[in-house]
């Protein structure tokens, strides 16, 4: 090997070494011992991540707490997010406070529908006075037997069934349009935060309506200012379902004594609900939250649409229902519920007006 070949070989090794150094510099990698040439180190990456927030760890958690337990000092910037696979939302207050001699942040979990009603809705009026007591006629004894049928207009009942079918399609479309417009907020304003701390003191309307049962109550300042519950005989024994549902599905007729009784009682049930909601109009309009339990479109229509009632009911002068699905305050109850009665209404109110409060510290 000549001296010229030696020089060429050394030059080639030097070129390969320079290429490797350039590749390391471009990728941010260095040798264990940095070169004197000033090759980049991992320090810039540490600077880039220095401002990233550390994950939080719960120091203590209070379940079924009242929102008034949230300290006033935490109010400020408060991002919020949904909790996957649950009906809950989390509001994370960024202001720090001292709890048990440690510097903490506060986190509050509430039902998502409660938070959305606060963010997107607003009471129509500020008058939440209790309405006068309303008497609902008691159901006569013996209606569940085969006694004498009450007079019922078959044409009116059939018209009611047709309207309910049309209402189902209209409600489905309205629901989809409303949910498309609905976007969950990324941050909660200071005004909403203050309301969030006063959930039990705000005005709540809870309505339950299905199977001939109705139960409702209005709560203000953690007290029920009015409530009503009653039942009409509209469900077939053993078969279940209201008379109008069974008849329109081809499962029966209106010619039997029992079917005529059930059809007449269903119309009376709808009329009674109409009168109750109309009497409660002022407190419903003043409510911050309107939660309902009404499985299926027919039961929802009992609460939201008075126009389908027979003209003989003389309810046209009562106006439209104070409950509208397009109102952001109106929400389905996000809980498993039981038969409508006042005790169940109270339970729903107690569950929805509670929250979970956590005090968190950064993970070390």
C-alpha positions in Angstrom: 0.0 0.0 0.0 1.5 3.3 -1.1 1.5 6.6 0.9 -1.2 8.0 -1.5 -3.5 5.0 -0.7 -2.9 5.6 3.1 -4.0 9.3 2.8 -7.1 8.3 0.7 -8.1 5.8 3.4 -7.7 8.3 6.2 -9.6 10.9 4.3 -12.5 8.4 3.8 -12.7 7.5 7.5 -12.7 11.2 8.4 -15.6 11.8 6.0 -17.6 9.0 7.5 -16.9 10.2 11.1 -18.1 13.8 10.1 -21.3 12.4 8.6 -22.1 10.5 11.8 -21.5 13.6 13.9 -23.8 15.6 11.7 -26.5 13.0 12.0 -26.3 13.0 15.8 -26.4 16.7 15.9 -29.5 16.8 13.7 -31.4 14.2 15.9 -30.3 15.8 19.2 -28.3 12.7 20.2 -24.8 13.0 21.7 -22.1 10.7 22.9 -21.8 9.9 26.6 -18.9 12.5 26.7 -19.7 15.6 24.8 -17.2 16.7 22.2 -15.3 20.0 22.5 -16.9 21.1 19.3 -20.1 21.9 21.2 -22.4 19.2 20.0 -26.0 19.8 21.2 -27.1 18.2 24.5 -30.5 17.3 25.9 -30.7 20.6 27.9 -32.9 22.4 25.3 -35.5 19.6 25.5 -35.7 20.1 29.3 -36.3 23.8 28.7 -39.1 23.0 26.3 -41.0 20.8 28.8 -40.3 23.0 31.8 -43.7 24.9 31.5 -45.8 21.7 31.0 -48.3 21.1 33.9 -47.6 18.1 36.0 -50.4 15.5 36.4 -52.5 15.9 39.5 -53.1 13.3 42.2 -56.1 13.4 44.5 -55.1 14.2 48.1 -58.7 13.8 49.4 -62.1 13.4 47.8 -65.6 14.2 49.2 -68.4 12.4 47.6 -72.1 13.6 47.7 -70.9 17.0 48.8 -72.8 20.2 48.5 -71.2 22.8 46.1 -71.2 25.4 48.9 -68.2 23.4 50.3 -66.1 24.7 47.3 -63.9 27.5 48.7 -64.6 30.9 47.3 -60.8 31.4 46.9 -60.6 28.9 44.1 -62.8 30.9 41.7 -60.9 32.1 38.7 -59.8 30.3 35.5 -61.6 27.0 35.4 -61.2 24.6 32.4 -63.8 21.8 32.2 -64.1 18.5 30.4 -66.3 15.5 30.2 -65.6 12.2 32.1 -65.6 9.4 29.5 -68.3 6.7 29.7 -70.2 8.6 32.5 -72.8 11.4 32.7 -70.3 13.6 34.7 -68.2 16.6 33.9 -65.2 17.9 35.7 -64.4 21.6 36.5 -60.8 22.1 37.4 -60.1 25.3 39.2 -56.5 26.5 38.6 -56.2 28.8 41.6 -54.3 27.2 44.5 -55.4 27.1 48.1 -54.0 25.6 51.3 -55.7 22.4 52.5 -54.3 20.4 55.4 -51.1 22.5 55.3 -50.5 21.6 51.6 -50.9 23.7 48.5 -53.7 22.2 46.5 -56.0 22.9 43.6 -59.8 22.1 43.7 -61.7 19.8 41.3 -65.5 19.5 41.2 -67.5 16.8 39.4 -71.1 17.5 38.6 -73.6 16.0 36.1 -72.9 17.1 32.6 -76.5 18.1 32.0 -76.5 20.3 35.1 -73.4 22.1 33.9 -74.7 22.5 30.4 -78.0 23.9 31.7 -76.0 26.5 33.7 -73.8 27.4 30.8 -76.3 27.6 28.0 -79.6 28.3 29.8 -81.0 31.3 31.7 -84.3 31.6 33.6 -87.0 33.5 31.6 -88.2 35.3 34.8 -86.9 35.9 38.3 -90.3 35.2 40.0 -90.1 31.8 41.8 -93.0 32.3 44.2 -95.1 29.2 45.0 -98.2 28.9 42.8 -101.6 28.4 44.5 -102.5 24.8 45.3 -104.1 22.9 42.4 -106.7 20.2 42.9 -106.6 17.2 40.6 -109.9 15.1 40.5 -109.4 11.8 42.2 -109.8 8.7 40.2 -113.1 7.0 40.9 -113.0 3.6 42.6 -113.4 0.5 40.5 -112.0 1.7 37.2 -109.7 -1.2 36.9 -112.6 -3.6 36.7 -115.1 -4.3 34.0 -117.7 -1.7 35.2 -119.6 0.6 33.1 -117.5 2.4 30.5 -117.2 6.2 30.5 -118.2 8.0 27.4 -115.2 8.5 25.1 -115.0 9.9 21.6 -113.2 7.3 19.4 -112.4 9.9 16.8 -110.6 12.1 19.3 -108.6 9.2 20.6 -107.6 8.1 17.1 -106.6 11.6 16.2 -104.5 11.7 19.4 -102.7 8.6 18.3 -101.9 10.0 14.9 -100.6 13.2 16.3 -98.3 11.3 18.7 -96.8 9.4 15.8 -96.1 12.7 14.0 -94.7 14.2 17.2 -92.2 11.3 17.4 -90.6 12.2 14.0 -90.6 15.9 14.7 -89.0 15.4 18.2 -86.3 13.2 16.8 -85.4 15.8 14.2 -85.4 18.6 16.7 -83.3 16.6 19.1 -80.6 15.9 16.4 -80.5 19.5 15.3 -80.2 20.7 18.9 -77.5 18.3 19.8 -75.5 19.3 16.7 -75.5 22.9 17.9 -74.6 21.9 21.4 -70.9 22.1 22.1 -69.4 21.4 25.5 -67.5 24.5 26.9 -63.8 24.3 27.4 -63.9 26.8 30.2 -66.5 27.9 32.8 -67.1 31.6 33.3 -66.9 33.3 36.7 -70.7 33.8 36.7 -71.3 30.1 36.1 -68.7 29.2 38.8 -70.7 31.3 41.3 -73.9 29.6 40.4 -72.2 26.2 40.6 -71.4 26.9 44.3 -75.1 27.5 44.9 -76.8 24.6 43.2 -79.2 23.6 46.0 -80.2 27.3 46.4 -81.1 27.7 42.7 -84.6 27.0 41.3 -85.2 23.4 40.1 -88.2 21.8 38.4 -88.4 18.0 38.4 -91.1 16.3 36.3 -91.9 12.6 35.9 -94.6 11.4 33.5 -95.3 8.0 32.1 -97.8 5.1 32.3 -100.6 7.2 33.6 -98.5 8.4 36.5 -97.4 12.0 37.0 -95.2 13.5 39.7 -93.5 16.9 39.8 -92.0 19.3 42.2 -90.3 22.7 42.3 -87.4 23.4 44.6 -86.0 26.7 45.6 -83.4 27.4 48.3 -83.2 23.7 49.1 -86.9 23.5 49.8 -89.9 22.2 47.9 -92.3 25.1 47.3 -94.9 23.0 45.4 -95.4 19.5 44.3 -98.1 17.2 42.8 -98.5 13.5 42.0 -101.4 11.4 40.8 -102.3 8.4 38.7 -104.9 7.6 36.0 -105.8 4.1 34.9 -104.4 4.0 31.3 -102.3 0.8 31.3 -103.6 -2.6 30.4 -103.2 -5.2 33.1 -100.6 -7.9 32.3 -100.0 -6.5 28.8 -98.6 -3.1 29.8 -98.5 0.0 27.6 -101.1 2.7 27.3 -104.4 2.0 25.6 -103.6 4.2 22.6 -100.3 2.5 22.1 -101.8 -1.0 22.1 -104.7 0.0 19.8 -102.6 1.7 17.1 -100.2 -1.2 17.1 -103.1 -3.5 16.1 -103.1 -5.2 19.5 -106.7 -4.4 20.5 -109.7 -2.3 19.8 -111.7 0.4 21.5 -114.9 -1.6 21.5 -114.5 -3.3 24.9 -115.6 -1.6 28.1 -112.1 -1.7 29.5 -110.5 -0.2 26.4 -113.0 2.7 26.4 -112.3 3.4 30.1 -108.5 3.4 29.5 -108.8 5.7 26.4 -110.9 8.2 28.4 -108.6 8.1 31.4 -105.5 8.7 29.1 -107.1 11.8 27.7 -108.0 13.0 31.3 -104.4 12.2 32.4 -103.0 14.4 29.6 -105.5 17.2 30.4 -104.6 17.1 34.1 -100.9 17.3 33.3 -101.6 20.3 31.1 -103.4 22.1 33.9 -100.7 21.4 36.4 -97.9 22.7 34.1 -99.9 25.7 33.2 -100.5 26.5 36.9 -96.8 26.2 37.5 -95.8 28.3 34.5 -94.3 31.2 36.5 -92.1 28.9 38.6 -91.1 26.8 35.6 -90.1 29.9 33.7 -88.0 31.1 36.7 -86.2 27.7 37.1 -82.5 27.4 36.4 -83.0 23.6 35.7 -86.0 21.7 34.2 -85.3 17.9 34.4 -87.8 15.4 33.2 -88.4 11.6 33.1 -90.7 10.7 30.2 -89.7 7.5 28.3 -90.6 7.6 24.7 -92.0 10.3 22.4 -95.6 10.0 23.6 -94.8 10.7 27.2 -92.5 13.6 26.2 -95.4 15.0 24.2 -97.6 15.0 27.3 -95.2 17.5 28.9 -94.3 19.6 25.8 -97.3 19.7 23.4 -100.8 20.8 24.5 -102.0 21.2 20.9 -102.8 17.5 20.5 -105.5 17.5 23.2 -109.1 17.3 22.1 -110.9 20.6 21.5 -113.5 19.5 24.0 -110.9 19.8 26.7 -110.9 23.6 26.4 -107.2 23.9 27.0 -106.4 26.3 24.1 -106.7 29.3 26.4 -103.8 27.9 28.5 -101.3 28.6 25.7 -98.3 26.5 24.8 -96.5 24.3 27.3 -93.9 26.0 29.5 -91.6 23.0 28.9 -89.9 23.0 25.5 -87.2 20.6 24.2 -85.4 23.6 22.5 -84.9 25.3 25.9 -81.3 24.5 27.1 -82.6 24.3 30.7 -84.7 21.3 29.8 -82.8 18.1 30.2 -83.4 14.4 30.7 -82.7 13.1 34.1 -79.3 11.3 33.8 -80.3 8.7 36.5 -82.1 5.4 36.7 -85.5 6.2 38.1 -88.4 4.3 39.5 -92.2 4.8 39.5 -93.2 8.5 39.5 -94.0 9.7 43.0 -93.0 12.6 45.2 -90.3 10.6 47.0 -88.7 9.8 43.7 -88.8 13.5 42.7 -87.1 14.4 46.0 -84.4 11.8 45.4 -83.7 13.1 41.9 -83.3 16.6 43.1 -81.0 15.5 45.9 -78.8 13.5 43.5 -78.5 16.2 40.8 -77.8 19.1 43.2 -74.9 17.3 44.8 -71.3 17.2 43.5 -67.9 15.5 44.2 -65.2 17.8 45.5 -61.5 16.8 45.3 -58.3 18.5 46.5 -55.4 17.7 44.3 -51.6 18.1 44.4 -49.1 17.7 41.5 -47.6 14.3 41.0 -43.9 14.3 42.1 
